Amino acid sequence: MKVLIGGGGGFIGQRLARYLLDQGLEVVILDRNVPRIESPHLKWFTIDLLKPELFNKSWFEGVDAVINLSGKDIFTLWTKKNKNAIWGSRVTVNKNLIDFISTLEEKPKVFVSASAVGYYGDKGDTELDESAPNGLGFLAEVCIAWEKEARRAESLGMRSVQVRTAPVLDKKGGILGELMKSFKFGFSFLFGSGLNWFSWIHMDDLIRIYHTAAMDGRLSGPVNASSPHAVRYRDFIYLLREFRKALIIPLPVWVLKLLLQETADVLTFSQRMMPAKILKHGFKFSYNDLRDALGEIFSKKV
């Protein structure tokens, strides 16, 4: 099987590429970054996915599955410029890929697109499976448009899967990478009461979900990629402190919003995801429990 990964040079993409190569698959990566993985079964093309006029049909020859992970980091101030970059790197790139695939004589069988927990907006204590309605806010708007472009693959006779991803736990990036910046100086913040629900997923489980989405023909539409056991954000921060000692400083939400404006949504929204669809299809999580997940992550040497 041959898999093409858009944005395969990023935080998740490199790990996914290595995993797929270890499973004996062929991998093609399209990314602006230079190659950092070596394998006789890997082809890497340096390309800006916002420039479809530079795409080449030969890159897609023999490709069975396309997985698009392209997306600018959301852990930044949402200025107008950054909002446009966040939107373009997700929605426009999906559009570019689907438009180009539509011109191919031999099309891949499946298009798997990243999406995010931000689809649901701020939902309090409500348990959110894949049938839950979308929420409000910038991230919800991005996810709605992101998924809409991905579903256009169905009109081309392809299966389409949208992986709504919770914050990914891995020491080398994502939300832990951001939090460790202050933990290194011996402190971190608790925003408001910290009673908002925090959904999460260990990187290893996320990689396996993407593999499953590409391989399992029964999966289509949105798929929640999160541990079945969301926790309160407060519990997450205090459990994290057991692995990296730090002073937890309470910070009113209004102060956070004053400093970060809309970006504060990433840390204050309450989203209690349930991965109902992937569980129904027999997926077994390696890390259901947050303590086990953090224990594995912080046992690694980086």
Number of C-alpha atoms within 10 A of each C-alpha: 13 20 25 27 24 26 26 26 25 19 17 20 21 18 17 25 24 17 16 20 17 10 11 11 15 21 25 21 26 24 22 17 15 12 17 8 13 10 10 8 12 19 16 22 16 13 18 17 23 17 10 15 9 10 18 11 12 9 15 21 15 15 20 19 24 27 25 25 26 26 19 18 13 15 13 12 15 18 12 9 9 15 18 12 18 21 20 20 21 26 22 18 26 30 21 17 21 19 15 16 19 15 11 13 9 13 21 23 19 25 29 27 28 24 29 22 26 26 26 27 21 23 20 13 12 13 13 18 17 17 10 13 11 18 17 13 15 17 23 20 17 21 25 18 19 26 26 15 21 26 24 19 26 16 10 15 13 16 24 26 26 28 25 23 22 24 20 22 22 21 18 13 15 18 17 17 14 13 16 18 12 14 20 12 11 14 17 22 18 19 21 16 14 21 17 22 25 23 25 28 25 26 22 19 21 24 20 18 21 21 18 16 27 23 15 11 12 9 18 20 18 21 26 25 32 29 23 20 17 22 19 17 22 20 15 19 17 17 14 21 17 12 14 14 15 19 14 16 11 13 15 13 17 13 13 18 14 10 12 14 14 16 19 20 18 17 17 22 18 23 27 27 29 21 20 17 19 19 13 8 12 8 14 12 19 13 19 18 17 21 15 12 19 21 14 13 18 14 9 8 6 7
